[in-house]
């Protein structure tokens, strides 16, 4: 900053000096042109011409005018050459001006060319100003549009990720419910098979217990026939017994063998029969208790099985309804997901097109925006040079 401040101060001083020198130069040139013009007028007067005809018959006019014109022509040519070096854009036009000057006497044509050139420079500057404003606004607009589309693409992408997570969650939940139903069906089948086995075992045990009761009752009845005839119950008979003559009956007329020999005393019934009968009664009681307990267990097992089947049916129905609901949500989520994906593709296409437009705008505008001030300064310098050339030629013409 210190260096720039110092440079600025020096520049201001130099520019002031140059401005003063330019003013002095212009003033001196004007005085010079005025003196030359007055001299030419003086020498080209009628009296001077008559005098020169008498004293210098070969000089019908004073030749310094042509010399002055050539000097002004050289100065104008020098200015135009310097402009050609500084700016090659209008080199062809400047070259035509030089050719016109070299042809001699074409000052009016050159001045017209200079005027046209100045007008072209002013139009170029106006076009650059207009395009600069357009470029600045268009770049800002397209940058905002790109930024907005990038935000929209980002938002849609986030929404897609969320919907994908929802879809995956629903898919997992449906799979879990379906697996739960499969496991439930398997458990129901296993429970049914187990219940069938338990019932078959119960039926077999019941039949065995009933057979045991009948067997014990038959045994007890047989004991009663001997020990307690009053309690004996004769089993039903299905085939009548015919009275068949006993071949060993004494009615055959055999000889009487006489009395039997002495052996042992009178037979008495066992006193332990009561204990055996009591034991049989206890056995019957135990078997009957087992039968009752088995019936109770069978009833409880059947009740538990029926309740389990009922609960399983309710759970399966609820899970099936839930699966249908989640399948619907899954399909809806997939539809919305597909819509979001299509929207993202559209937004990405729009973003790509907008970015291409931004690229093209930068290609068209970056050079102008980067070099605008330099081009403006060069154009102003060229315009000033052309104006100076025109002034030089106008002076020469005058």
C-alpha positions in Angstrom: 0.0 0.0 0.0 2.8 2.4 0.8 4.4 1.7 -2.6 1.0 2.1 -4.3 0.4 5.4 -2.4 3.8 6.7 -3.4 3.2 5.6 -7.0 -0.1 7.3 -7.0 1.4 10.5 -5.7 4.2 10.4 -8.3 1.7 9.6 -11.0 -0.5 12.5 -10.1 2.6 14.8 -10.2 3.7 13.4 -13.6 0.2 13.6 -15.0 -0.1 17.2 -13.9 3.2 17.9 -15.5 2.2 16.1 -18.7 -1.1 17.9 -18.8 0.6 21.2 -18.5 3.1 20.2 -21.2 0.3 19.1 -23.4 -1.6 22.3 -23.0 1.6 24.3 -23.7 2.3 22.0 -26.7 -1.2 22.6 -28.0 -0.9 26.3 -27.5 2.4 26.4 -29.2 1.2 24.3 -32.1 -1.8 26.6 -32.5 0.5 29.6 -32.5 2.7 27.8 -35.0 -0.2 26.9 -37.3 -1.5 30.5 -37.0 1.9 32.0 -37.9 2.2 29.6 -40.9 -1.2 30.3 -42.1 -0.7 34.0 -41.9 2.6 33.6 -43.6 1.0 31.5 -46.4 -1.7 34.0 -46.7 0.7 36.8 -46.9 2.9 35.1 -49.5 -0.2 33.9 -51.5 -1.7 37.4 -51.7 -2.3 39.0 -55.1 0.4 41.6 -54.6 2.9 38.9 -53.5 2.1 36.8 -56.5 2.7 39.7 -58.9 5.9 40.4 -57.1 7.1 36.8 -57.3 6.2 36.6 -60.9 8.4 39.5 -61.7 11.3 38.4 -59.4 10.9 34.6 -59.4 9.0 33.7 -62.6 9.6 29.9 -62.0 7.7 29.9 -58.7 4.1 30.5 -59.3 3.3 29.7 -55.7 5.2 29.4 -52.4 6.3 25.8 -52.0 6.4 25.8 -48.1 2.7 24.8 -48.1 3.5 21.4 -49.5 6.3 20.9 -47.0 4.0 21.7 -44.1 1.4 19.3 -45.5 4.0 16.5 -45.7 5.1 17.2 -42.2 1.6 16.9 -40.9 1.1 13.8 -43.0 4.2 12.2 -41.4 3.0 13.0 -37.9 -0.4 11.5 -38.6 1.2 8.4 -40.1 3.4 8.0 -37.1 0.4 8.2 -34.8 -1.4 5.6 -36.9 1.6 3.3 -36.9 1.8 3.5 -33.1 -1.9 2.5 -32.9 -1.2 -0.5 -35.2 1.5 -1.7 -32.8 -0.7 -1.2 -29.7 -3.9 -2.8 -31.2 -3.8 -5.5 -33.9 -7.6 -5.8 -33.9 -8.1 -2.8 -36.1 -4.8 -3.1 -37.9 -6.4 -3.6 -41.3 -8.4 -0.4 -41.0 -5.4 1.5 -39.8 -3.3 0.2 -42.6 -5.9 1.5 -45.1 -5.7 4.9 -43.5 -1.9 4.8 -44.0 -2.3 3.9 -47.6 -4.7 6.7 -48.1 -2.3 9.2 -46.5 0.6 7.9 -48.7 -1.5 8.3 -51.8 -1.4 12.1 -51.1 -4.1 14.6 -50.9 -6.7 12.2 -49.5 -7.1 13.9 -46.1 -10.8 14.2 -46.4 -11.1 10.5 -47.1 -8.8 9.7 -44.2 -10.7 11.9 -41.8 -13.9 10.2 -42.8 -12.2 6.8 -42.2 -11.1 8.1 -38.8 -14.6 9.2 -38.0 -16.0 5.8 -39.0 -13.2 4.2 -36.9 -14.1 6.2 -33.8 -17.7 5.4 -34.3 -16.9 1.7 -34.5 -14.8 1.9 -31.4 -17.6 3.6 -29.5 -20.1 1.0 -30.7 -17.7 -1.8 -29.7 -17.4 -0.2 -26.2 -21.2 0.1 -26.0 -21.5 -3.6 -27.1 -18.9 -4.6 -24.5 -20.7 -2.6 -21.8 -24.0 -4.3 -22.7 -22.5 -7.7 -22.9 -20.6 -7.2 -19.6 -23.9 -6.4 -17.8 -25.6 -9.3 -19.5 -22.7 -11.7 -18.5 -22.6 -10.5 -14.9 -26.4 -11.0 -14.5 -26.5 -14.3 -16.5 -23.6 -15.8 -14.5 -25.2 -14.9 -11.3 -28.6 -16.3 -12.4 -27.2 -19.6 -13.7 -25.0 -20.0 -10.6 -28.1 -19.5 -8.4 -29.9 -22.0 -10.6 -27.1 -24.6 -10.3 -27.0 -24.1 -6.5 -30.8 -24.5 -6.3 -30.8 -27.7 -8.4 -27.9 -29.1 -6.4 -29.9 -28.5 -3.3 -33.0 -30.2 -4.9 -30.9 -33.2 -6.0 -29.5 -33.5 -2.5 -32.9 -33.3 -0.9 -34.4 -35.8 -3.3 -31.4 -38.1 -2.7 -32.0 -37.9 1.1 -35.7 -38.7 0.5 -34.7 -41.7 -1.6 -32.4 -43.0 1.1 -35.2 -42.6 3.6 -37.7 -44.4 1.4 -35.1 -47.2 0.7 -34.7 -47.6 4.4 -38.4 -47.8 4.9 -38.7 -50.3 2.0 -36.0 -52.5 3.5 -37.6 -52.3 7.0 -41.0 -53.3 5.6 -39.4 -56.1 3.6 -37.6 -57.4 6.7 -40.8 -57.1 8.8 -42.8 -59.0 6.2 -40.2 -61.7 6.0 -40.2 -61.9 9.8 -44.0 -62.2 9.9 -43.9 -64.8 7.2 -41.3 -66.8 9.1 -43.3 -66.4 12.3 -46.3 -67.9 10.5 -44.2 -70.7 9.2 -42.8 -71.4 12.6 -46.3 -71.1 14.1 -47.6 -73.6 11.6 -44.7 -75.9 12.4 -45.4 -75.5 16.1 -49.2 -76.2 15.6 -48.3 -79.3 13.6 -45.9 -80.5 16.3 -48.5 -79.7 19.0 -51.2 -81.5 17.1 -48.9 -84.5 16.6 -48.0 -84.4 20.3 -51.7 -84.2 21.3 -52.5 -87.1 19.1 -49.7 -89.1 20.7 -50.8 -88.1 24.2 -54.4 -89.1 23.3 -53.3 -92.4 21.9 -51.3 -93.0 25.0 -54.2 -92.1 27.1 -56.5 -94.4 25.2 -54.0 -97.2 25.5 -53.5 -96.6 29.2 -57.3 -96.3 29.8 -57.8 -99.6 27.9 -55.1 -101.2 30.0 -56.4 -99.9 33.2 -59.9 -101.0 32.3 -58.6 -104.4 31.5 -56.7 -104.5 34.8 -59.9 -103.6 36.6 -61.9 -106.3 34.9 -59.1 -108.8 35.6 -58.9 -107.9 39.2 -62.7 -107.9 39.5 -62.7 -111.4 38.0 -60.0 -112.5 40.3 -61.8 -111.1 43.3 -65.1 -112.7 42.2 -63.3 -116.0 41.9 -62.0 -115.5 45.4 -65.5 -114.7 46.6 -66.8 -117.9 45.1 -64.6 -119.7 47.6 -64.3 -117.4 50.5 -67.5 -115.3 50.3 -70.0 -117.3 48.2 -72.7 -114.7 49.0 -70.8 -112.0 47.2 -70.0 -114.3 44.2 -71.5 -113.4 41.0 -71.7 -116.0 38.4 -70.4 -114.9 35.0 -73.0 -114.9 32.3 -72.9 -118.0 30.1 -73.6 -118.0 26.4 -73.6 -121.8 25.7 -75.9 -124.0 27.8 -74.3 -127.0 29.3 -76.1 -130.3 28.5 -76.4 -132.9 31.2 -74.0 -135.5 30.0 -73.9 -138.7 31.8 -70.8 -139.1 33.9 -69.1 -142.2 32.8 -67.7 -142.5 36.3 -71.0 -142.0 38.0 -71.8 -144.4 40.7 -75.1 -145.1 38.9 -73.2 -147.4 36.6 -73.6 -150.1 39.0 -70.1 -150.4 40.1 -69.2 -152.0 43.4 -69.1 -149.9 46.5 -65.5 -149.5 47.5 -66.4 -148.9 51.1 -65.3 -146.1 53.5 -62.1 -144.1 52.8 -59.1 -144.7 54.9 -58.1 -142.3 57.7 -55.9 -139.4 56.4 -56.1 -135.9 57.9 -58.7 -133.8 59.7 -61.3 -131.3 58.4 -60.0 -128.6 56.0 -60.4 -125.0 57.1 -60.4 -121.9 54.8 -57.3 -119.8 54.9 -57.4 -116.9 57.3 -55.3 -114.8 54.9 -58.0 -114.5 52.4 -59.2 -111.3 54.0 -55.9 -109.6 53.4 -55.8 -110.8 49.8 -59.3 -109.5 49.2 -58.3 -106.1 50.8 -55.3 -106.0 48.6 -57.4 -106.5 45.5 -59.8 -103.8 46.7 -56.8 -101.4 47.1 -55.6 -102.4 43.6 -59.0 -101.6 42.2 -59.0 -98.3 44.0 -55.6 -97.4 42.8 -56.4 -98.3 39.2 -59.6 -96.3 39.4 -57.7 -93.3 40.8 -55.2 -93.7 37.9 -58.1 -93.7 35.5 -59.6 -90.6 37.0 -56.3 -88.8 37.1 -55.7 -89.8 33.5 -59.1 -88.5 32.5 -58.4 -85.3 34.3 -55.0 -84.9 32.7 -56.5 -85.8 29.3 -59.2 -83.2 29.7 -56.6 -80.5 30.8 -54.3 -81.4 27.9 -57.2 -81.2 25.4 -58.3 -77.9 26.9 -54.8 -76.5 26.7 -54.4 -77.8 23.2 -57.7 -76.2 22.1 -56.8 -72.9 23.7 -53.3 -73.0 22.1 -54.9 -73.8 18.7 -57.3 -70.9 19.2 -54.5 -68.5 20.2 -52.4 -69.7 17.2 -55.3 -69.1 14.8 -55.9 -65.6 16.2 -52.2 -64.8 16.0 -51.9 -66.2 12.5 -55.0 -64.2 11.4 -53.5 -61.0 13.0 -50.1 -61.6 11.4 -51.7 -62.3 8.0 -53.6 -59.1 8.2 -50.4 -57.3 9.2 -48.6 -58.8 6.3 -51.3 -57.6 3.9 -51.0 -54.1 5.4 -47.3 -54.1 5.2 -47.3 -55.4 1.7 -49.6 -52.5 0.8 -47.2 -50.1 2.5 -44.3 -51.7 0.8 -45.9 -51.3 -2.7 -46.8 -47.7 -1.9 -43.3 -47.1 -0.7 -41.9 -48.6 -3.9 -44.2 -46.4 -6.0 -43.1 -43.3 -4.1 -39.5 -44.5 -4.3 -39.7 -44.9 -8.1 -41.3 -41.5 -8.4 -38.5 -40.0 -6.3 -35.8 -41.7 -8.4 -37.4 -40.4 -11.6 -37.5 -36.9 -10.1 -33.9 -37.2 -9.1 -33.0 -38.3 -12.7 -34.9 -35.3 -14.1 -33.3 -32.9 -11.6 -29.9 -34.3 -12.5 -30.6 -33.8 -16.2 -31.6 -30.3 -15.5 -28.5 -29.7 -13.4 -26.3 -31.1 -16.1 -27.9 -28.9 -18.7 -27.7 -25.9 -16.4 -24.0 -26.7 -15.7 -23.4 -26.9 -19.5 -25.1 -23.5 -19.9 -22.9 -22.1 -17.1 -19.8 -23.5 -18.8 -20.8 -22.0 -22.2 -21.6 -18.7 -20.5 -18.1 -18.7 -18.9 -16.5 -19.6 -22.3 -18.4 -16.7 -23.8 -17.9 -14.2 -21.0 -14.7 -14.9 -19.0 -12.4 -13.4 -21.5 -14.5 -10.2 -21.7 -14.9 -9.9 -17.9 -11.2 -10.6 -17.3 -10.0 -8.2 -19.9 -12.8 -5.6 -19.9 -10.9 -2.8 -18.2 -7.7 -3.4 -20.3 -9.8 -3.5 -23.5 -11.6 -0.4 -22.5 -8.4 1.4 -21.8 -6.8 0.3 -25.1 -9.9 1.3 -27.0 -9.9 4.7 -25.3 -6.2 5.1 -26.1 -6.9 4.2 -29.7 -9.8 6.6 -29.9 -7.6 9.3 -28.5 -4.9 8.5 -31.1 -7.4 8.7 -33.9 -8.7 11.9 -32.5 -5.2 13.3 -32.4 -4.6 12.1 -36.0 -7.7 13.8 -37.1 -6.7 17.0 -35.4 -3.3 16.8 -37.1 -4.8 16.2 -40.5 -7.3 19.0 -39.8 -4.5 21.3 -39.0 -2.6 20.3 -42.1 -5.7 20.9 -44.2 -6.2 24.2 -42.6 
